[in-house]
């Protein structure tokens, strides 16, 4: 097994373990006090990530100079 395959297997295993732990914690009756936070924190992170991507797109559009018109960039063709 190569190093990349070992890292991939580790990442996959960690994701499955975290998903199982999250699901158990979300539905375990004894953890009802933190259930709101188990939902709110991932939703907040995802929402901020989407807003961050939108801000990055807006910043890129606002700071990029407009392209030159097409007629200026085409070379003139020689007529026979």
C-alpha positions, 0 to 999 in steps of 0.5 A: 500500500502506497503512502497516498493509499494509506492516507486515503484509508485513514481519512475514510476511516476517520470520516466513517467514525466521526459520522457514526459518533455524530449520529449516535450523539444526535439521537442519544437521549442522555445528550439532549442538552447538547442536541441544539449545538450538534445541529447548529455548529455544522449548519453555521460552518456550512453557512459561513463557507457558502457566504465566504465563497460568495464574498470571494466571487464578488471580490474577484468580480469587483477587482478584475478589469473588464476584458477588451472588446472582441473587435480589438483583439482579433487580428486584421485579415489580409484581403486578396 
